Amino acid sequence: MTKVLFVCHGNICRSTMAESVFTYLADRQGLADLFEIDSAATSREEIGNGPHYGTIRRLGQAGIPVVPHRARQMTRDDYLYYDYLIGMDTANIRNMARIAGGSDEAGKIYKLLSFADYEKCGKLKEARDVADPWYTGDFEATYQDVRKGCEGFLAFALEKK
């Protein structure tokens, strides 16, 4: 089983959206039993809170069920446990490495959009950040990026099995 942790700043918008989208994609292809999927935050700001209403609304429009979730903070144990820890932006990546112990010695930390279009080109790429809709208010743009990254990551993960 491949263990995946999606991570963003607060764990109520982007990482929760990615967890729900990836779960949906894997389930739709009959692959749900191949993955353990969760999400977490780099901060403590939203711990215990459910997904943001904008995330819930956008996923509902796409017909994607929101995975039951309460925000939690990533830990060092998460770094040791998960096979892939996927952050949404450069600040997340930096904070994830700090939480992991100061670096990504095992090479487990990735930025989500590194996987965008992987199913088409078969390689990872330098990636821009997934914009935080907490600040932008643009859940549509975030959804499009998350969907593209999750589709590519699914292709990548299946190839690595």
DOKOL-798045 format. One record per residue (C-alpha): residue in three letters; residue number from 1; x, y negated, z negated. Coordinates in nm, 2 decimals, padded with zeros to 4 digits. Layout:
<pts>
{"ALA"; NUM; {X; Y; Z}}
...
</pts>
This chain:
<pts>
{"MET"; 1; {00.00; 00.00; 00.00}}
{"THR"; 2; {00.13; -00.35; 00.09}}
{"LYS"; 3; {00.09; -00.60; -00.19}}
{"VAL"; 4; {00.03; -00.96; -00.08}}
{"LEU"; 5; {00.01; -01.28; -00.29}}
{"PHE"; 6; {-00.11; -01.60; -00.13}}
{"VAL"; 7; {00.01; -01.91; -00.31}}
{"CYS"; 8; {-00.07; -02.28; -00.31}}
{"HIS"; 9; {-00.05; -02.57; -00.56}}
{"GLY"; 10; {-00.38; -02.52; -00.75}}
{"ASN"; 11; {-00.52; -02.18; -00.62}}
{"ILE"; 12; {-00.87; -02.32; -00.55}}
{"CYS"; 13; {-00.84; -02.43; -00.18}}
{"ARG"; 14; {-00.58; -02.29; 00.06}}
{"SER"; 15; {-00.45; -01.97; -00.12}}
{"THR"; 16; {-00.81; -01.87; -00.21}}
{"MET"; 17; {-00.91; -01.93; 00.15}}
{"ALA"; 18; {-00.62; -01.72; 00.27}}
{"GLU"; 19; {-00.70; -01.44; 00.03}}
{"SER"; 20; {-01.06; -01.43; 00.15}}
{"VAL"; 21; {-00.97; -01.46; 00.52}}
{"PHE"; 22; {-00.70; -01.19; 00.50}}
{"THR"; 23; {-00.93; -00.96; 00.30}}
{"TYR"; 24; {-01.20; -01.01; 00.57}}
{"LEU"; 25; {-00.96; -00.95; 00.86}}
{"ALA"; 26; {-00.82; -00.63; 00.70}}
{"ASP"; 27; {-01.17; -00.50; 00.61}}
{"ARG"; 28; {-01.31; -00.58; 00.95}}
{"GLN"; 29; {-01.04; -00.36; 01.11}}
{"GLY"; 30; {-01.09; -00.08; 00.86}}
{"LEU"; 31; {-00.75; -00.15; 00.70}}
{"ALA"; 32; {-00.86; -00.28; 00.35}}
{"ASP"; 33; {-00.72; 00.03; 00.18}}
{"LEU"; 34; {-00.37; -00.05; 00.31}}
{"PHE"; 35; {-00.34; -00.38; 00.12}}
{"GLU"; 36; {-00.36; -00.52; -00.23}}
{"ILE"; 37; {-00.44; -00.89; -00.19}}
{"ASP"; 38; {-00.45; -01.17; -00.45}}
{"SER"; 39; {-00.37; -01.54; -00.48}}
{"ALA"; 40; {-00.21; -01.77; -00.73}}
{"ALA"; 41; {-00.10; -02.13; -00.80}}
{"THR"; 42; {00.24; -02.28; -00.86}}
{"SER"; 43; {00.08; -02.52; -01.11}}
{"ARG"; 44; {-00.14; -02.49; -01.42}}
{"GLU"; 45; {-00.38; -02.76; -01.32}}
{"GLU"; 46; {-00.68; -02.55; -01.21}}
{"ILE"; 47; {-00.63; -02.23; -01.41}}
{"GLY"; 48; {-00.96; -02.06; -01.47}}
{"ASN"; 49; {-01.15; -02.26; -01.20}}
{"GLY"; 50; {-01.33; -02.10; -00.91}}
{"PRO"; 51; {-01.27; -02.18; -00.54}}
{"HIS"; 52; {-01.33; -02.54; -00.43}}
{"TYR"; 53; {-01.68; -02.60; -00.29}}
{"GLY"; 54; {-01.51; -02.71; 00.05}}
{"THR"; 55; {-01.35; -02.37; 00.07}}
{"ILE"; 56; {-01.67; -02.19; -00.01}}
{"ARG"; 57; {-01.86; -02.40; 00.24}}
{"ARG"; 58; {-01.61; -02.35; 00.53}}
{"LEU"; 59; {-01.58; -01.97; 00.47}}
{"GLY"; 60; {-01.96; -01.95; 00.46}}
{"GLN"; 61; {-01.98; -02.12; 00.80}}
{"ALA"; 62; {-01.74; -01.86; 00.94}}
{"GLY"; 63; {-01.94; -01.57; 00.78}}
{"ILE"; 64; {-01.64; -01.48; 00.56}}
{"PRO"; 65; {-01.73; -01.37; 00.20}}
{"VAL"; 66; {-01.54; -01.56; -00.07}}
{"VAL"; 67; {-01.34; -01.31; -00.28}}
{"PRO"; 68; {-01.44; -01.34; -00.65}}
{"HIS"; 69; {-01.16; -01.54; -00.80}}
{"ARG"; 70; {-01.04; -01.76; -01.08}}
{"ALA"; 71; {-00.73; -01.97; -01.04}}
{"ARG"; 72; {-00.42; -01.84; -01.21}}
{"GLN"; 73; {-00.05; -01.93; -01.21}}
{"MET"; 74; {00.21; -01.73; -01.03}}
{"THR"; 75; {00.46; -01.56; -01.26}}
{"ARG"; 76; {00.81; -01.40; -01.23}}
{"ASP"; 77; {00.63; -01.06; -01.26}}
{"ASP"; 78; {00.43; -01.15; -00.95}}
{"TYR"; 79; {00.75; -01.19; -00.76}}
{"LEU"; 80; {00.88; -00.86; -00.88}}
{"TYR"; 81; {00.54; -00.68; -00.81}}
{"TYR"; 82; {00.43; -00.82; -00.47}}
{"ASP"; 83; {00.59; -00.73; -00.13}}
{"TYR"; 84; {00.50; -01.06; 00.03}}
{"LEU"; 85; {00.45; -01.39; -00.15}}
{"ILE"; 86; {00.31; -01.64; 00.11}}
{"GLY"; 87; {00.31; -02.01; 00.04}}
{"MET"; 88; {00.11; -02.28; 00.22}}
{"ASP"; 89; {00.37; -02.56; 00.23}}
{"THR"; 90; {00.73; -02.65; 00.16}}
{"ALA"; 91; {00.67; -02.76; -00.20}}
{"ASN"; 92; {00.49; -02.43; -00.27}}
{"ILE"; 93; {00.79; -02.24; -00.13}}
{"ARG"; 94; {01.04; -02.44; -00.35}}
{"ASN"; 95; {00.82; -02.39; -00.66}}
{"MET"; 96; {00.77; -02.02; -00.59}}
{"ALA"; 97; {01.14; -01.97; -00.57}}
{"ARG"; 98; {01.18; -02.15; -00.90}}
{"ILE"; 99; {00.92; -01.93; -01.06}}
{"ALA"; 100; {01.08; -01.62; -00.91}}
{"GLY"; 101; {01.40; -01.71; -01.10}}
{"GLY"; 102; {01.56; -01.98; -00.89}}
{"SER"; 103; {01.58; -01.81; -00.55}}
{"ASP"; 104; {01.42; -01.56; -00.32}}
{"GLU"; 105; {01.69; -01.29; -00.35}}
{"ALA"; 106; {01.47; -01.02; -00.22}}
{"GLY"; 107; {01.35; -01.21; 00.08}}
{"LYS"; 108; {00.98; -01.19; -00.01}}
{"ILE"; 109; {00.87; -01.55; 00.01}}
{"TYR"; 110; {00.73; -01.69; 00.34}}
{"LYS"; 111; {00.54; -01.99; 00.46}}
{"LEU"; 112; {00.20; -01.88; 00.60}}
{"LEU"; 113; {00.23; -02.06; 00.94}}
{"SER"; 114; {00.56; -01.87; 01.00}}
{"PHE"; 115; {00.33; -01.59; 01.11}}
{"ALA"; 116; {00.11; -01.80; 01.34}}
{"ASP"; 117; {00.09; -01.63; 01.68}}
{"TYR"; 118; {00.30; -01.34; 01.57}}
{"GLU"; 119; {00.05; -01.10; 01.73}}
{"LYS"; 120; {00.13; -01.27; 02.07}}
{"CYS"; 121; {00.50; -01.34; 02.05}}
{"GLY"; 122; {00.63; -01.08; 01.80}}
{"LYS"; 123; {00.85; -01.31; 01.60}}
{"LEU"; 124; {00.84; -01.54; 01.31}}
{"LYS"; 125; {00.89; -01.91; 01.37}}
{"GLU"; 126; {00.98; -02.23; 01.19}}
{"ALA"; 127; {00.66; -02.34; 01.04}}
{"ARG"; 128; {00.48; -02.66; 00.95}}
{"ASP"; 129; {00.28; -02.69; 00.63}}
{"VAL"; 130; {-00.09; -02.60; 00.59}}
{"ALA"; 131; {-00.23; -02.94; 00.49}}
{"ASP"; 132; {-00.39; -02.95; 00.15}}
{"PRO"; 133; {-00.76; -03.02; 00.19}}
{"TRP"; 134; {-00.77; -03.14; -00.17}}
{"TYR"; 135; {-00.60; -03.45; -00.04}}
{"THR"; 136; {-00.71; -03.46; 00.33}}
{"GLY"; 137; {-01.07; -03.35; 00.28}}
{"ASP"; 138; {-01.03; -03.16; 00.61}}
{"PHE"; 139; {-01.13; -02.80; 00.54}}
{"GLU"; 140; {-01.18; -02.73; 00.91}}
{"ALA"; 141; {-00.81; -02.80; 00.99}}
{"THR"; 142; {-00.70; -02.59; 00.69}}
{"TYR"; 143; {-00.93; -02.31; 00.79}}
{"GLN"; 144; {-00.79; -02.30; 01.15}}
{"ASP"; 145; {-00.43; -02.29; 01.01}}
{"VAL"; 146; {-00.52; -02.03; 00.75}}
{"ARG"; 147; {-00.70; -01.81; 01.01}}
{"LYS"; 148; {-00.41; -01.83; 01.25}}
{"GLY"; 149; {-00.15; -01.75; 00.98}}
{"CYS"; 150; {-00.35; -01.46; 00.85}}
{"GLU"; 151; {-00.41; -01.31; 01.19}}
{"GLY"; 152; {-00.04; -01.33; 01.26}}
{"PHE"; 153; {00.05; -01.19; 00.92}}
{"LEU"; 154; {-00.18; -00.89; 00.96}}
{"ALA"; 155; {00.00; -00.81; 01.29}}
{"PHE"; 156; {00.34; -00.85; 01.12}}
{"ALA"; 157; {00.25; -00.64; 00.82}}
{"LEU"; 158; {00.11; -00.36; 01.03}}
{"GLU"; 159; {00.42; -00.36; 01.24}}
{"LYS"; 160; {00.63; -00.33; 00.92}}
{"LYS"; 161; {00.44; -00.03; 00.79}}
</pts>
